Amino acid sequence: MIKLKSAIAVLSGLAMLLLVGSNAQAEPDNQLSPQASEKSQASNQRHPSRQKQASKPEHNHTSKQAPASKTSLAQATKPEIDRKSHQLILQVNSNEPATMNLVLNNAANVAQYYRDLGEAVSIEVVTFGPGLHMLRDDTSPVKPRIEVLAMSHPEISFKACGNTQENMRKAENKDINLIPQATVVKSGVVRVMELQEQGWSYVKP
């Protein structure tokens, strides 16, 4: 009877051991499943970001290049009116025909030079004192030449000093008529000074 009880006790112990071992194996299996699931979820979370990066459009690169392309296009189509404009004063205060012709030569050469370059230029021939004879209708030794030059180069203009014209009128007791290409200014000297203050270049023969 005692032996039978001992055998039953041994069998009971073995059964308990088997149950404990079975539970121990089941628990790791159950623990692995969540870990694997978490790894799978983490991997799935990482992959979409990689896919987004891989499939990310390259419009940013294009937009960075766009301003440069627009700048190049603007430079290529830049209108000629933006080119530098040149301004020149030529003074005549002498009644010498040689001096008058020299001034006309300079005016014609400068006008043609910038015309060939396609750049704008304005040239004023300002006369005062004895130089007013250059623009007097009755005494000008260069009247025919001025007429031709004014037609071929409208960028050249001729200014006559009003003070000098009035002084000559009083001295000669007659009206002082000017050639059609001349425009009267109040003072030839003041005209030269004001143009210089505006940035015009000044040349005296």
KABEL-V742202 format. One record per residue. N is the residue number from 1. RES is the residue in one letter. PHI is phi in radians with two decimals (none if undefined). D_CENTER is the distance of its C-alpha to the mean C-alpha in whole Angstrom. Layout:
N:RES:PHI:D_CENTER / N:RES:PHI:D_CENTER
This chain:
1:M:none:116 / 2:I:-1.10:114 / 3:K:-1.11:112 / 4:L:-1.15:111 / 5:K:-1.10:109 / 6:S:-1.12:108 / 7:A:-1.12:107 / 8:I:-1.10:105 / 9:A:-1.09:103 / 10:V:-1.12:102 / 11:L:-1.12:101 / 12:S:-1.08:99 / 13:G:-1.10:97 / 14:L:-1.12:96 / 15:A:-1.11:95 / 16:M:-1.12:93 / 17:L:-1.07:91 / 18:L:-1.12:90 / 19:L:-1.14:89 / 20:V:-1.10:87 / 21:G:-1.12:86 / 22:S:-1.13:84 / 23:N:-1.16:83 / 24:A:-1.11:81 / 25:Q:-1.26:80 / 26:A:-1.19:78 / 27:E:-1.11:76 / 28:P:-1.06:74 / 29:D:-1.08:74 / 30:N:-1.19:73 / 31:Q:-1.29:70 / 32:L:-1.23:69 / 33:S:-1.06:68 / 34:P:-1.07:65 / 35:Q:-1.11:64 / 36:A:-1.10:63 / 37:S:-1.14:62 / 38:E:-1.11:59 / 39:K:-1.10:58 / 40:S:-1.11:58 / 41:Q:-1.14:56 / 42:A:-1.09:53 / 43:S:-1.12:53 / 44:N:-1.14:52 / 45:Q:-1.23:50 / 46:R:-1.29:48 / 47:H:-1.10:48 / 48:P:-1.02:46 / 49:S:-1.13:43 / 50:R:-1.15:43 / 51:Q:-1.14:43 / 52:K:-1.11:40 / 53:Q:-1.15:38 / 54:A:-1.20:39 / 55:S:-1.65:38 / 56:K:-1.08:35 / 57:P:-1.10:32 / 58:E:-1.69:29 / 59:H:-1.16:26 / 60:N:-1.12:25 / 61:H:-1.12:24 / 62:T:-1.17:23 / 63:S:-1.16:20 / 64:K:-1.19:19 / 65:Q:-1.43:18 / 66:A:-1.02:17 / 67:P:-1.02:13 / 68:A:-1.10:13 / 69:S:-1.13:14 / 70:K:-1.13:12 / 71:T:-1.11:9 / 72:S:-1.08:11 / 73:L:-1.13:12 / 74:A:-1.14:8 / 75:Q:-1.19:8 / 76:A:-1.20:11 / 77:T:-1.82:11 / 78:K:-1.07:9 / 79:P:-1.17:11 / 80:E:-1.22:13 / 81:I:-1.17:13 / 82:D:-1.41:10 / 83:R:-1.17:12 / 84:K:-1.10:13 / 85:S:-1.79:17 / 86:H:-1.97:20 / 87:Q:-2.43:23 / 88:L:-2.35:26 / 89:I:-1.89:30 / 90:L:-2.07:33 / 91:Q:-1.71:36 / 92:V:-2.31:40 / 93:N:-2.28:43 / 94:S:-2.24:45 / 95:N:-1.63:48 / 96:E:-1.45:48 / 97:P:-1.01:47 / 98:A:-1.10:45 / 99:T:-1.13:43 / 100:M:-1.07:42 / 101:N:-1.16:41 / 102:L:-1.10:39 / 103:V:-1.12:37 / 104:L:-1.13:37 / 105:N:-1.09:36 / 106:N:-1.10:33 / 107:A:-1.09:32 / 108:A:-1.13:32 / 109:N:-1.14:31 / 110:V:-1.15:28 / 111:A:-1.08:27 / 112:Q:-1.21:28 / 113:Y:-1.03:26 / 114:Y:-1.35:23 / 115:R:-1.13:24 / 116:D:-1.13:24 / 117:L:-1.41:21 / 118:G:1.33:19 / 119:E:-1.94:18 / 120:A:-1.35:19 / 121:V:-2.57:22 / 122:S:-2.15:24 / 123:I:-2.23:28 / 124:E:-2.05:30 / 125:V:-1.70:34 / 126:V:-1.85:36 / 127:T:-2.01:39 / 128:F:-2.74:42 / 129:G:1.06:46 / 130:P:-1.04:47 / 131:G:-1.16:44 / 132:L:-1.09:44 / 133:H:-1.02:47 / 134:M:-1.06:44 / 135:L:-1.92:43 / 136:R:-1.34:47 / 137:D:-1.17:48 / 138:D:-1.67:52 / 139:T:-2.22:51 / 140:S:-1.20:47 / 141:P:-1.43:48 / 142:V:-2.14:45 / 143:K:-1.01:45 / 144:P:-1.08:45 / 145:R:-1.21:42 / 146:I:-1.09:40 / 147:E:-1.06:40 / 148:V:-1.19:39 / 149:L:-1.12:36 / 150:A:-1.16:35 / 151:M:-1.30:35 / 152:S:-1.50:34 / 153:H:-2.34:31 / 154:P:-1.17:30 / 155:E:-1.29:27 / 156:I:-1.73:30 / 157:S:-2.16:32 / 158:F:-2.22:35 / 159:K:-2.02:36 / 160:A:-1.98:40 / 161:C:-1.28:41 / 162:G:-1.17:43 / 163:N:-1.11:45 / 164:T:-1.13:46 / 165:Q:-1.04:47 / 166:E:-1.20:49 / 167:N:-1.12:51 / 168:M:-1.17:52 / 169:R:-1.08:53 / 170:K:-1.18:55 / 171:A:-1.19:56 / 172:E:-1.73:57 / 173:N:0.96:58 / 174:K:-2.79:56 / 175:D:-1.21:53 / 176:I:-1.79:50 / 177:N:-1.52:49 / 178:L:-1.90:45 / 179:I:-1.19:44 / 180:P:-1.06:42 / 181:Q:-1.37:39 / 182:A:-1.56:39 / 183:T:-2.15:38 / 184:V:-1.48:39 / 185:V:-2.06:38 / 186:K:-1.01:40 / 187:S:-2.47:40 / 188:G:-1.14:38 / 189:V:-1.13:38 / 190:V:-1.10:36 / 191:R:-1.05:34 / 192:V:-1.07:33 / 193:M:-1.09:32 / 194:E:-1.16:30 / 195:L:-1.14:28 / 196:Q:-1.10:28 / 197:E:-1.11:27 / 198:Q:-1.52:24 / 199:G:1.77:23 / 200:W:-1.25:24 / 201:S:-1.42:26 / 202:Y:-2.15:30 / 203:V:-2.31:32 / 204:K:-2.00:36 / 205:P:-1.20:38
